[in-house]
Amino acid sequence: MSAARVTKATPPRDGAFIAGASIAALLLLAVAANMLGAFDPGLALNVDARFLAPGARHFLGTDALGRDVAAMIAAGATASLGVALCAVAVGLLGGVPLGLIAAARGGLADEGVARLNDVLFALPPLLLAVLLAATLGPGALTAILALGLFNIPVFARITRASARTLLTRDFVNAARVAGKGPLAIGFQHLLPNLSGLLIAQATIQIALGIAAEAGLSYVGLGAQPPAPSWGRMLHDAQTLTAIAPWLAWFPGIALAGSVLGLSVLGDRLRERLDPRARR
């Protein structure tokens, strides 16, 4: 029995280690970019140091403009994480209330929220970014709004489906007997019981947001030069892989590691906080 328990506990620990290491590296990069004033990748150009290979002075090398790749990756971590966090915040603030209202009131409210979700799901983030860029211009704000609007139906559907399973519980019936209305029940009783599941889903959406922000920056709809971005770094490196392959290696590793770590963390949180996922 004890050996079986050790075998079952090993994968979660491995996954937790991967997630913790990746997230710690991401946060360390973001903090380094804000605390070290010497890292100014947008303005610190040095044409005499173009295409330097990784070494003692620039341990990740330099790019076509002589900028330090390590500094660019550190500053890009702040941009990617900031866009992803803001987009998830928009999704939570817009989707959770809609899901609670739909579950608690039902009827026309439920049908209206369902149709709104269908409309928002029909517009992928790239198309939303193109439409917003035509009005607001490309940039970080465009990426935040596009990803945030896409996150609203994600959180609305999860909240609605999970809240409806709680409506038959005894504590909800007791709240009805006490005279509380549907909205009071939704926000005072259902929402606290959904917080763990929402946190797990938010972690996964942050990982997806980092990848989506890199994609939008890659096609020119995200952060604009000279603002740093992992997607922009990959775009600029695609024609230079023959002479400076490190320009694509290191931003790609940073992007893949961050997304992998947050995704694993989200899966582990869901397994712990959602009994259905454990089964």
NUROTI-581876 format. One record per residue: residue number from 1; residue in one letter; x, y, z of N, C-alpha, C, O in turn. Coordinates in steps of 0.2 Angstrom, whole numbers, plus 2048, in hexadecimal, padded with zeros to 3 digits. Atoms other than C-alpha are relative to their C-alpha. Example, Ala and Ser with C-alpha at 12.3 -4.5 7.8 and 13.67 -1.06 7.14 Angstrom:
BEGIN
SITE   resi   resn   n_px   n_py   n_pz   ca_px   ca_py   ca_pz   c_px   c_py   c_pz   o_px   o_py   o_pz
SITE      1      a    804    7FA    800     83E     7EA     827    804    806    800    809    805    803
SITE      2      s    7FC    7FA    7FF     844     7FB     824    7FC    805    803    7FF    80B    804
***
This chain:
BEGIN
SITE   resi   resn   n_px   n_py   n_pz   ca_px   ca_py   ca_pz   c_px   c_py   c_pz   o_px   o_py   o_pz
SITE      1      m    804    7FA    800     800     800     800    804    806    800    803    80B    7FC
SITE      2      s    7FC    7FA    7FF     80E     80C     805    803    801    7F9    804    807    7F7
SITE      3      a    7FD    7FF    807     817     809     7F4    7FB    803    7FB    7FE    807    7F7
SITE      4      a    805    7FD    805     807     80C     7EA    7FF    807    802    7FE    80B    7FD
SITE      5      r    801    7F9    7FF     805     81D     7F3    806    804    7FE    805    809    7FB
SITE      6      v    7FA    7FC    803     817     822     7EF    800    801    7F9    801    806    7F6
SITE      7      t    800    7FF    807     814     81E     7DD    7FB    805    7FD    7FC    808    7F9
SITE      8      k    805    7FB    802     804     828     7DC    802    807    801    800    80C    7FE
SITE      9      a    7FE    7F9    7FE     80C     837     7E4    805    803    7FC    806    809    7FC
SITE     10      t    7FA    7FD    804     81B     838     7D9    7FF    804    7FB    802    80A    7FA
SITE     11      p    801    7FC    806     814     83F     7C9    7FD    807    802    800    80C    800
SITE     12      p    802    7F9    7FE     80B     84E     7D2    806    804    803    807    80A    802
SITE     13      r    7FA    7FC    7FE     81B     852     7DB    805    802    7FB    807    808    7FB
SITE     14      d    7FC    7FE    806     825     852     7CB    7FD    806    7FC    800    80A    7FA
SITE     15      g    803    7FA    803     818     85D     7C3    800    806    804    801    80B    801
SITE     16      a    7FF    7FB    7FB     818     868     7D2    807    804    7FF    807    80A    7FF
SITE     17      f    7F9    7FD    801     82B     86A     7D0    801    804    7FA    804    809    7FA
SITE     18      i    7FF    7FD    806     82A     86E     7BE    7FC    807    800    7FF    80C    7FE
SITE     19      a    804    7FA    800     81C     87B     7C1    803    805    804    804    80B    802
SITE     20      g    7FD    7FB    7FB     825     883     7D0    806    803    7FD    807    809    7FD
SITE     21      a    7F9    7FE    803     836     884     7C7    7FE    805    7FA    802    80A    7F9
SITE     22      s    801    7FB    806     82E     88C     7B7    7FD    806    802    7FF    80C    800
SITE     23      i    803    7FA    7FE     823     898     7C0    805    804    804    805    80B    804
SITE     24      a    7FB    7FC    7FC     832     89D     7CC    804    804    7FB    806    809    7FC
SITE     25      a    7FB    7FD    805     83D     8A0     7BD    7FC    806    7FC    7FF    80B    7FB
SITE     26      l    804    7FA    803     82F     8AB     7B5    7FF    806    804    801    80B    802
SITE     27      l    801    7FB    7FB     82C     8B5     7C4    807    804    801    807    80A    802
SITE     28      l    7F9    7FD    7FF     83F     8B7     7C6    802    805    7FB    805    80A    7FC
SITE     29      l    7FE    7FC    805     841     8BE     7B5    7FC    806    800    7FE    80C    7FE
SITE     30      a    804    7FA    800     832     8CA     7B7    803    805    806    803    80B    804
SITE     31      v    7FD    7FC    7FA     83A     8D0     7C8    806    803    7FE    808    809    7FF
SITE     32      a    7F9    7FD    802     84B     8D2     7C0    7FF    806    7FB    803    80B    7FC
SITE     33      a    801    7FB    805     844     8DC     7B2    7FE    807    803    800    80C    800
SITE     34      n    803    7FA    7FD     83C     8E9     7BE    805    803    805    805    809    806
SITE     35      m    7FB    7FD    7FB     84A     8EA     7CB    807    802    7FD    80A    806    800
SITE     36      l    7F9    7FF    803     85A     8EA     7C0    7FF    806    7FB    7FD    805    7F5
SITE     37      g    801    7FA    805     85A     8FC     7B8    804    7FF    7FA    803    803    7F5
SITE     38      a    7FC    800    806     868     8F7     7AD    7FD    7FC    7FA    800    7FD    7F4
SITE     39      f    804    804    805     85C     8EC     7A3    7FB    805    7FC    7F6    806    7FF
SITE     40      d    804    7FC    804     855     8F8     796    800    7FE    7F9    803    801    7F4
SITE     41      p    7FF    803    807     853     8ED     786    7FD    804    7FB    7FF    803    7F5
SITE     42      g    802    7FC    805     849     8FA     77D    804    805    7FD    804    807    7F8
SITE     43      l    7FC    7FA    802     856     908     77D    807    7FE    800    80B    801    7FC
SITE     44      a    7F8    802    7FF     867     8FF     781    802    7FD    7FA    803    7F7    7FA
SITE     45      l    7FD    803    806     86D     8FD     76F    807    800    800    80A    805    802
SITE     46      n    7F9    800    801     87E     8F8     76B    802    7FC    7FA    803    7F6    7FA
SITE     47      v    7FF    804    806     882     8F4     759    807    7FD    800    808    7F9    7FC
SITE     48      d    7F9    803    800     894     8F0     75D    800    7F9    803    804    7F5    803
SITE     49      a    801    806    7FD     88D     8E1     767    7FB    7FC    7FD    7F8    7F7    800
SITE     50      r    805    803    803     882     8DA     75A    802    7F8    7FF    807    7F7    7FE
SITE     51      f    800    807    801     87F     8C7     759    806    7FD    804    80A    7F8    802
SITE     52      l    7FB    803    7FC     88B     8C3     767    7FD    7F9    803    7F8    7F9    806
SITE     53      a    802    807    7FE     88A     8B0     76C    800    800    808    803    804    80B
SITE     54      p    800    801    7F9     886     8AB     77E    807    800    803    80A    7FB    801
SITE     55      g    7F9    800    7FD     895     8AF     789    800    803    807    7FA    803    80A
SITE     56      a    800    7FD    7F9     89B     8B6     799    7FD    807    801    7FA    808    806
SITE     57      r    802    7F9    800     896     8C8     795    7F8    800    7FF    7F4    803    802
SITE     58      h    807    800    802     885     8C4     78D    7FE    7F8    800    7FF    7F5    7FB
SITE     59      f    800    808    7FF     881     8B2     794    7FA    7FD    7FB    7FA    7F7    7FB
SITE     60      l    805    802    805     872     8B1     787    801    803    7FA    7FD    802    7F5
SITE     61      g    7FE    7FD    807     87A     8BB     779    7FD    806    7FF    7F9    809    804
SITE     62      t    803    7FA    801     874     8CA     771    7FD    800    7F9    7FD    7FB    7F5
SITE     63      d    804    800    806     868     8CE     763    803    804    7FA    809    806    7FA
SITE     64      a    7FE    7FD    806     869     8D7     752    802    808    801    805    80B    7FE
SITE     65      l    7FE    7F9    7FE     86A     8E8     75B    804    801    806    805    806    809
SITE     66      g    7FB    800    7FB     876     8E3     768    7FD    800    807    801    801    80C
SITE     67      r    804    801    7F9     869     8E1     776    801    7FA    803    802    7F5    800
SITE     68      d    7FF    806    7FC     86C     8D5     784    7FA    7FB    7FF    7F4    7FE    801
SITE     69      v    805    804    800     861     8C6     781    7FD    7FE    807    7F7    7FE    807
SITE     70      a    802    801    7FA     860     8C2     793    7FB    805    803    7F6    804    806
SITE     71      a    803    7FA    7FE     85A     8D4     797    7F9    800    7FC    7F4    801    7FF
SITE     72      m    806    800    804     84D     8D2     789    7FB    7FB    802    7F5    7FC    803
SITE     73      i    804    805    7FE     846     8C2     78F    7FD    802    807    7F7    800    809
SITE     74      a    802    7FD    7FA     845     8C9     7A1    7FA    805    800    7F5    804    803
SITE     75      a    805    7FB    801     83C     8D8     79B    7F9    7FD    7FD    7F4    7FF    7FF
SITE     76      g    805    803    803     831     8CD     790    7FB    7FC    805    7F5    7FC    804
SITE     77      a    804    804    7FB     82B     8C3     79F    7FB    804    804    7F6    802    805
SITE     78      t    804    7FB    7FD     824     8D2     7A7    7FA    802    7FC    7F4    802    7FE
SITE     79      a    806    7FE    805     81A     8D7     797    7FC    7FA    7FF    7F5    7FB    7FF
SITE     80      s    804    806    801     814     8C5     794    7FB    7FF    806    7F5    7FD    806
SITE     81      l    804    802    7FA     80F     8C2     7A6    7FB    805    802    7F5    804    804
SITE     82      g    804    7FB    7FF     807     8D3     7A8    7FA    800    7FB    7F4    801    7FE
SITE     83      v    806    800    805     7FC     8D1     798    7FC    7FA    802    7F5    7FB    802
SITE     84      a    804    806    7FE     7F7     8BF     79E    7FC    801    806    7F6    800    806
SITE     85      l    804    7FE    7FA     7F2     8C5     7AF    7FA    805    7FF    7F5    803    802
SITE     86      c    805    7FB    801     7E8     8D4     7A9    7FA    7FC    7FC    7F5    7FE    7FE
SITE     87      a    805    803    804     7DF     8C9     79C    7FC    7FB    805    7F6    7FB    804
SITE     88      v    804    804    7FB     7DA     8BC     7AA    7FC    804    804    7F6    802    806
SITE     89      a    805    7FC    7FC     7D4     8CA     7B5    7FA    802    7FD    7F5    802    7FF
SITE     90      v    806    7FE    804     7C9     8D0     7A7    7FB    7FA    800    7F5    7FB    800
SITE     91      g    805    805    800     7C2     8BF     7A5    7FD    7FE    806    7F7    7FC    806
SITE     92      l    803    801    7FA     7BF     8BC     7B7    7FB    805    802    7F5    803    804
SITE     93      l    804    7FA    7FE     7B7     8CD     7BA    7FA    800    7FB    7F4    802    7FD
SITE     94      g    805    801    805     7AC     8CA     7AA    7FC    7FA    800    7F6    7F9    800
SITE     95      g    803    806    801     7A9     8B8     7AA    7FD    7FD    806    7F7    7FA    806
SITE     96      v    803    803    7FA     7A6     8B3     7BC    7F9    803    802    7F5    7FF    804
SITE     97      p    807    7FD    7FF     797     8BF     7BF    7FB    7FD    7FB    7F6    7FC    7FD
SITE     98      l    805    803    805     78F     8B9     7AF    7FE    7F9    801    7F9    7F7    801
SITE     99      g    801    807    7FE     791     8A7     7B4    7FC    7FF    806    7F7    7FB    806
SITE    100      l    804    800    7FA     78A     8AA     7C5    7F9    802    7FF    7F4    7FF    801
SITE    101      i    807    7FD    802     77B     8B4     7BE    7FC    7FB    7FC    7F6    7F9    7FE
SITE    102      a    804    805    804     777     8A7     7B1    7FE    7FA    804    7F9    7F7    803
SITE    103      a    802    805    7FC     778     899     7BE    7FB    801    805    7F6    7FD    806
SITE    104      a    805    7FF    7FA     76E     8A1     7CC    7F9    802    7FD    7F5    800    800
SITE    105      r    807    7FE    802     760     8A9     7C2    7FD    7FC    7FB    7F7    7FB    7FB
SITE    106      g    802    805    805     75F     89D     7B3    7FB    804    7FB    7FB    80A    7FB
SITE    107      g    805    7FD    804     751     8A0     7A6    804    804    7FA    809    802    7F7
SITE    108      l    7FD    7FC    805     755     8AF     79A    807    802    802    80B    803    7FD
SITE    109      a    7FA    7FE    7FE     764     8B4     7A4    805    7FB    7FE    80B    7FC    7FB
SITE    110      d    7FC    806    802     76C     8A3     7A1    801    7FF    7F9    806    7FE    7F6
SITE    111      e    800    800    807     767     8A3     78F    804    805    7FD    808    804    7F8
SITE    112      g    7FD    7FA    803     76E     8B4     78C    808    7FF    801    80C    801    7FD
SITE    113      v    7F9    801    7FF     77F     8B0     794    803    7FB    7FC    808    7FB    7F9
SITE    114      a    7FE    805    805     780     8A0     78A    801    802    7F9    806    801    7F6
SITE    115      r    7FF    7FE    807     77E     8A9     77A    805    805    7FF    809    805    7FA
SITE    116      l    7FA    7FB    800     78A     8B7     77F    807    7FC    800    80B    7FE    7FC
SITE    117      n    7FA    804    800     797     8A9     782    801    7FD    7F9    807    7FD    7F7
SITE    118      d    7FF    802    807     794     8A2     771    803    805    7FC    807    803    7F7
SITE    119      v    7FD    7FB    804     797     8B2     769    807    802    801    80B    802    7FD
SITE    120      l    7F9    7FE    7FF     7A7     8B6     772    805    7FA    7FE    80A    7FB    7FC
SITE    121      f    7FC    806    802     7AD     8A4     76F    801    800    7F9    806    7FD    7F6
SITE    122      a    800    800    807     7AA     8A6     75D    806    805    7FD    808    804    7F7
SITE    123      l    7FB    7FB    802     7B7     8B4     75C    807    7FE    804    808    800    80A
SITE    124      p    7F9    802    7FD     7C9     8AD     75F    804    807    802    803    80C    7FF
SITE    125      p    7FC    7FA    7FE     7D6     8B9     768    803    803    7FA    804    809    7FA
SITE    126      l    7FD    7FD    805     7DF     8BC     758    7FB    804    7FC    7FD    80A    7FA
SITE    127      l    805    7FC    804     7CF     8C2     74F    7FE    806    804    7FE    80C    802
SITE    128      l    801    7FA    7FC     7CB     8CD     75E    805    805    800    804    80B    800
SITE    129      a    7FB    7FB    800     7DC     8D4     75E    801    804    7FA    802    80A    7FA
SITE    130      v    800    7FC    806     7DB     8D9     74C    7FB    805    800    7FC    80B    7FE
SITE    131      l    806    7FB    7FF     7CA     8E1     74F    802    806    805    801    80C    803
SITE    132      l    7FE    7FA    7FB     7D1     8EB     75E    805    804    7FE    806    80A    7FF
SITE    133      a    7FA    7FC    803     7E1     8EF     755    7FE    805    7FB    801    80B    7FB
SITE    134      a    802    7FB    805     7D7     8F8     748    7FD    806    803    7FD    80B    800
SITE    135      t    803    7FA    7FC     7CF     903     755    805    803    805    806    809    805
SITE    136      l    7FC    7FE    7FB     7DC     904     763    807    800    7FE    80C    804    801
SITE    137      g    7F9    801    802     7EC     900     759    803    7FA    804    801    7F8    809
SITE    138      p    7FD    806    7FD     7F7     8F1     75D    804    802    807    806    808    807
SITE    139      g    7FC    7FF    7F9     7FF     8F0     76F    7FE    7FB    805    7FA    7F7    804
SITE    140      a    801    805    7FA     7FE     8E8     780    7F8    801    802    7F5    7FC    804
SITE    141      l    807    7FF    7FE     7EC     8F0     783    7FC    7FB    7FB    7F7    7F8    7FD
SITE    142      t    804    804    805     7E6     8E7     773    800    7F9    802    7FB    7F5    802
SITE    143      a    7FF    807    7FE     7ED     8D7     779    7FC    7FE    806    7F9    7F9    806
SITE    144      i    804    802    7FA     7E5     8D8     78A    7F9    800    7FF    7F5    7FB    801
SITE    145      l    807    800    802     7D4     8DD     783    7FE    7F9    7FC    7F9    7F6    7FE
SITE    146      a    802    806    805     7D4     8CF     776    800    7F9    805    7FC    7F5    804
SITE    147      l    7FF    806    7FC     7DA     8C1     783    7FB    801    805    7F8    7FB    807
SITE    148      g    804    800    7FB     7CF     8C8     790    7F9    7FF    7FE    7F5    7FB    802
SITE    149      l    807    801    803     7BF     8C8     785    7FF    7F8    7FF    7FA    7F5    800
SITE    150      f    801    807    801     7C3     8B6     781    800    7FC    806    7FD    7F6    807
SITE    151      n    801    803    7FA     7C5     8B1     793    7FA    801    804    7F8    7FC    808
SITE    152      i    807    7FF    7FD     7B4     8B8     798    7FC    7F9    7FF    7F9    7F7    804
SITE    153      p    804    806    800     7AA     8A9     791    803    7FA    803    800    7F5    805
SITE    154      v    7FD    805    7FD     7B7     89D     797    7FE    7FF    808    7FC    7FA    80A
SITE    155      f    802    800    7F9     7B4     8A2     7A9    7F8    800    801    7F6    7FD    806
SITE    156      a    808    800    800     7A1     8A5     7A6    7FE    7F9    800    7F9    7F7    804
SITE    157      r    802    807    800     79F     893     7A1    802    7FC    806    7FE    7F8    808
SITE    158      i    7FE    804    7FA     7A9     88B     7AF    7FC    802    806    7FA    7FE    80A
SITE    159      t    804    7FE    7FA     7A0     896     7BC    7F9    7FD    7FF    7F7    7FB    804
SITE    160      r    807    802    801     78F     892     7B5    7FF    7F9    801    7FB    7F7    805
SITE    161      a    801    808    800     792     87F     7B3    801    7FE    808    7FD    7FA    80A
SITE    162      s    7FE    802    7F9     79A     87E     7C5    7FB    802    805    7F9    7FF    809
SITE    163      a    805    7FD    7FB     78D     889     7CD    7FA    7FC    800    7F6    7FB    805
SITE    164      r    806    804    801     77F     87F     7C6    800    7FA    804    7FB    7F7    806
SITE    165      t    800    807    7FD     785     86F     7CE    800    802    808    7FE    7FD    80C
SITE    166      l    801    7FF    7F9     785     878     7DF    7F9    803    802    7F8    803    808
SITE    167      l    807    7FD    7FE     773     87F     7DE    7FC    7FB    804    7F7    7FD    807
SITE    168      t    804    805    7FD     76C     86F     7E5    803    7FE    807    800    7FA    80A
SITE    169      r    7FD    802    7FA     778     86E     7F4    7FB    803    806    7F7    808    805
SITE    170      d    804    7FE    7FA     770     870     806    802    808    802    7FD    80B    804
SITE    171      f    7FF    7F9    7FE     779     881     809    7FD    805    7FC    7FB    80A    7FE
SITE    172      v    803    7FB    805     771     889     7FA    7F8    800    802    7F5    805    802
SITE    173      n    807    801    7FE     760     882     800    7FF    804    806    7F9    807    807
SITE    174      a    801    7FD    7FA     763     889     811    800    808    7FF    7FC    80C    802
SITE    175      a    800    7F9    802     767     89A     809    7FA    803    7FD    7F7    808    7FF
SITE    176      r    806    7FE    802     757     89A     800    7FB    801    805    7F7    805    805
SITE    177      v    805    800    7FB     74D     896     80F    801    806    805    7FC    809    807
SITE    178      a    7FE    7FA    7FC     756     8A5     818    7FE    806    7FC    7FE    80B    7FF
SITE    179      g    802    7FA    804     74F     8B0     80A    804    804    7FC    803    809    7F9
SITE    180      k    7FB    7FC    804     75E     8B4     800    7FE    7FE    7F9    7FB    7F9    7F7
SITE    181      g    802    801    807     75B     8B7     7ED    806    7FD    7FC    80B    7FB    7FF
SITE    182      p    7FB    804    804     764     8AF     7DF    807    803    7FF    80C    800    800
SITE    183      l    7F9    7FD    801     772     8BC     7DD    804    800    806    80A    7FF    806
SITE    184      a    7FC    801    7F9     776     8BC     7F0    802    7F9    801    808    7F8    803
SITE    185      i    7FD    807    800     777     8A9     7EF    806    7FF    7FC    80B    7FC    7FE
SITE    186      g    7FB    801    805     782     8AA     7E0    807    803    802    80C    7FF    802
SITE    187      f    7F9    7FD    7FE     78F     8B6     7E7    802    7FF    807    808    7FF    808
SITE    188      q    7FE    801    7F9     78E     8B2     7F9    801    7F9    802    805    7F7    806
SITE    189      h    7FF    807    7FE     78D     89F     7F9    803    7FC    7FA    807    7F8    7FC
SITE    190      l    7FD    804    805     791     898     7E8    807    802    7FE    80C    7FE    7FD
SITE    191      l    7F9    7FE    802     7A0     8A3     7E4    806    7FE    804    80B    7FC    802
SITE    192      p    7FB    802    7FC     7AA     89F     7F3    802    7F8    7FF    808    7F6    800
SITE    193      n    7FF    807    801     7A8     88C     7EF    803    7FF    7F9    805    7F9    7F8
SITE    194      l    7FD    801    807     7AE     88F     7DD    807    803    800    80A    803    7FA
SITE    195      s    7F9    7FC    800     7BE     899     7E2    806    7FC    7FE    80A    7FE    7FA
SITE    196      g    7FB    805    802     7C9     88A     7E1    801    7FE    7F9    806    7FF    7F6
SITE    197      l    800    802    807     7C4     885     7D0    801    806    7FC    805    805    7F6
SITE    198      l    7FE    7FB    804     7C5     896     7C9    807    802    801    80A    804    7FC
SITE    199      i    7F9    7FF    7FF     7D6     898     7D0    804    7FC    7FB    809    7FE    7F8
SITE    200      a    7FC    805    804     7DC     888     7C7    7FF    802    7F9    804    802    7F5
SITE    201      q    801    7FE    807     7D4     88E     7B7    803    806    7FE    806    807    7F8
SITE    202      a    7FD    7FA    802     7DB     89F     7B8    808    7FF    7FF    80B    802    7FB
SITE    203      t    7F9    802    801     7ED     897     7BA    801    7FE    7F9    806    800    7F5
SITE    204      i    7FF    802    806     7EA     88E     7AA    7FF    805    7FA    803    806    7F5
SITE    205      q    801    7FB    805     7E3     89D     7A1    806    805    800    807    808    7FB
SITE    206      i    7FA    7FC    800     7F3     8A7     7A6    805    7FD    7FC    808    800    7F8
SITE    207      a    7FC    803    805     7FD     89A     79D    7FE    801    7F9    803    802    7F5
SITE    208      l    802    7FF    807     7F3     89B     78E    800    807    7FE    802    809    7F8
SITE    209      g    7FF    7F9    802     7F3     8AE     78F    807    802    7FE    808    806    7FA
SITE    210      i    7F9    7FF    802     806     8AE     78F    802    7FE    7F9    805    801    7F5
SITE    211      a    7FF    803    807     806     8A3     77F    7FD    804    7FB    7FF    806    7F6
SITE    212      a    804    7FC    805     7F9     8AE     777    803    806    7FF    803    809    7FA
SITE    213      e    7FC    7F9    801     802     8BE     77B    806    800    7FB    807    804    7F8
SITE    214      a    7FB    801    804     811     8B7     773    7FE    7FF    7F9    802    802    7F4
SITE    215      g    803    801    806     807     8B2     764    7FE    807    7FD    7FF    808    7F7
SITE    216      l    802    7FA    803     7FF     8C3     762    806    805    7FF    806    809    7FA
SITE    217      s    7FA    7FC    801     810     8CC     764    804    7FE    7FA    807    802    7F6
SITE    218      y    7FD    803    806     817     8C0     757    7FE    803    7F9    801    804    7F5
SITE    219      v    803    7FE    806     80B     8C6     74A    7FF    808    800    7FC    80B    7FB
SITE    220      g    800    7F9    800     80D     8D8     74F    7FA    804    804    7F9    80A    803
SITE    221      l    806    7FD    7FD     7FD     8DB     759    800    801    808    7FC    804    80B
SITE    222      g    7FF    7FF    7F9     804     8DA     76B    805    806    801    804    80B    7FE
SITE    223      a    7FB    7FB    7FE     812     8E4     773    804    802    7FA    806    7FF    7F5
SITE    224      q    7FD    7FD    806     81A     8F0     766    807    802    802    809    804    808
SITE    225      p    7F9    7FE    7FE     82D     8F4     765    800    808    802    7FC    80B    800
SITE    226      p    7FB    804    7FD     836     8F9     76F    7FF    7FC    806    803    7FA    809
SITE    227      a    802    804    7FA     82C     8F1     77C    802    7F8    7FF    801    7F6    7FA
SITE    228      p    7FE    807    801     833     8DF     77F    7FA    7FB    800    7F5    7FC    804
SITE    229      s    805    805    801     829     8D0     77B    803    7F9    7FE    807    7FA    7F9
SITE    230      w    7FE    807    803     82D     8BD     779    7FE    7FF    7F9    802    7FC    7F5
SITE    231      g    803    801    807     822     8BC     76A    804    804    7FB    805    802    7F5
SITE    232      r    7FC    7FC    805     82B     8CB     762    807    7FE    7FF    80A    7FE    7FA
SITE    233      m    7F9    803    800     83C     8C3     766    800    7FA    7FB    805    7FA    7F7
SITE    234      l    800    806    805     837     8B3     75D    7FF    802    7F9    801    7FF    7F4
SITE    235      h    801    7FE    807     830     8BD     74E    807    803    7FD    808    802    7F7
SITE    236      d    7FA    7FD    802     840     8C7     74D    806    7FB    7FE    80A    7FC    7FA
SITE    237      a    7FB    805    801     84B     8B7     74E    7FF    7FB    7FB    803    7F7    7F9
SITE    238      q    802    805    805     842     8AD     741    805    800    7FA    806    7FB    7F6
SITE    239      t    7FC    800    806     84D     8B3     733    808    800    802    80C    801    7FD
SITE    240      l    7F9    7FF    7FD     85D     8B3     73E    803    7F9    803    808    7F9    806
SITE    241      t    7FE    806    7FD     85E     8A1     743    806    7FD    7FE    809    7F9    801
SITE    242      a    7FA    803    803     86C     89C     738    806    803    803    80B    800    803
SITE    243      i    7FA    7FD    7FD     878     8A9     73F    7FF    801    808    805    802    80B
SITE    244      a    801    7FF    7F8     871     8AB     751    7FA    7FC    802    7F5    7FF    804
SITE    245      p    806    804    7FE     866     89D     756    7FE    801    807    7F8    7FF    809
SITE    246      w    802    7FF    7F9     866     8A2     768    7FB    805    801    7F7    805    806
SITE    247      l    805    7FB    800     85B     8B0     764    7F9    7FD    800    7F4    800    802
SITE    248      a    806    804    800     84D     8A3     761    800    7FB    806    7FA    7FA    809
SITE    249      w    800    805    7FB     852     896     76E    7FE    803    807    7F9    800    80A
SITE    250      f    801    7FE    7F9     852     8A0     77E    7F9    803    801    7F6    801    806
SITE    251      p    807    7FE    7FF     841     8A9     77C    7FB    7FB    7FF    7F6    7FA    803
SITE    252      g    805    806    801     839     899     776    800    7FC    806    7FB    7F9    809
SITE    253      i    7FF    804    7F9     840     890     786    7FC    804    805    7F8    800    809
SITE    254      a    804    7FC    7FB     839     89E     791    7F9    800    7FF    7F5    7FF    804
SITE    255      l    807    800    801     828     89E     789    7FE    7F9    801    7F8    7F8    804
SITE    256      a    802    807    7FF     827     88B     789    800    7FE    807    7FB    7FB    80A
SITE    257      g    7FF    802    7F9     82D     889     79B    7FA    804    804    7F7    800    808
SITE    258      s    805    7FD    7FC     821     896     7A1    7F9    7FD    7FF    7F5    7FC    804
SITE    259      v    807    803    802     811     88F     798    800    7F9    803    7FB    7F7    806
SITE    260      l    800    807    7FE     816     87D     79D    7FF    801    808    7FB    7FD    80B
SITE    261      g    801    800    7F8     818     882     7B0    7FA    802    802    7F7    7FF    807
SITE    262      l    807    7FD    7FE     808     88C     7B1    7FB    7FB    7FE    7F6    7FA    802
SITE    263      s    804    805    802     7FF     87E     7A8    800    7FA    805    7FA    7F8    807
SITE    264      v    800    805    7FB     805     871     7B4    7FD    802    806    7FA    7FE    80A
SITE    265      l    803    7FE    7F9     801     87B     7C3    7F9    801    7FF    7F5    7FF    804
SITE    266      g    808    800    801     7EF     87E     7BC    7FD    7F9    801    7F8    7F8    804
SITE    267      d    802    806    7FF     7ED     86C     7BA    800    7FD    807    7FC    7F9    809
SITE    268      r    800    802    7F9     7F3     868     7CB    7FB    803    805    7F8    800    809
SITE    269      l    805    7FC    7FC     7E8     875     7D3    7F9    7FD    7FF    7F5    7FC    803
SITE    270      r    807    803    802     7D9     86E     7C9    7FF    7F9    804    7FA    7F8    806
SITE    271      e    800    807    7FD     7DD     85C     7CF    7FE    801    808    7FB    7FD    80B
SITE    272      r    800    800    7F9     7DE     862     7E1    7F9    804    802    7F6    802    807
SITE    273      l    806    7FC    7FE     7CF     86E     7E1    7FA    7FE    7FD    7F4    800    800
SITE    274      d    806    802    803     7C3     866     7D6    7FF    7F8    801    803    7F4    7FE
SITE    275      p    800    808    7FF     7BD     854     7DC    7FF    7FD    7F9    801    7F7    7F9
SITE    276      r    801    804    806     7B7     850     7CA    806    7FF    7FC    807    7FA    7F9
SITE    277      a    7FA    801    803     7C8     853     7C3    804    7FA    803    808    7F6    800
SITE    278      r    7FD    806    7FC     7CF     847     7D1    7FE    7F9    7FE    802    7F5    7FD
SITE    279      r    803    807    802     7C3     839     7CC    802    7FF    7F9    800    7F9    7F6
***
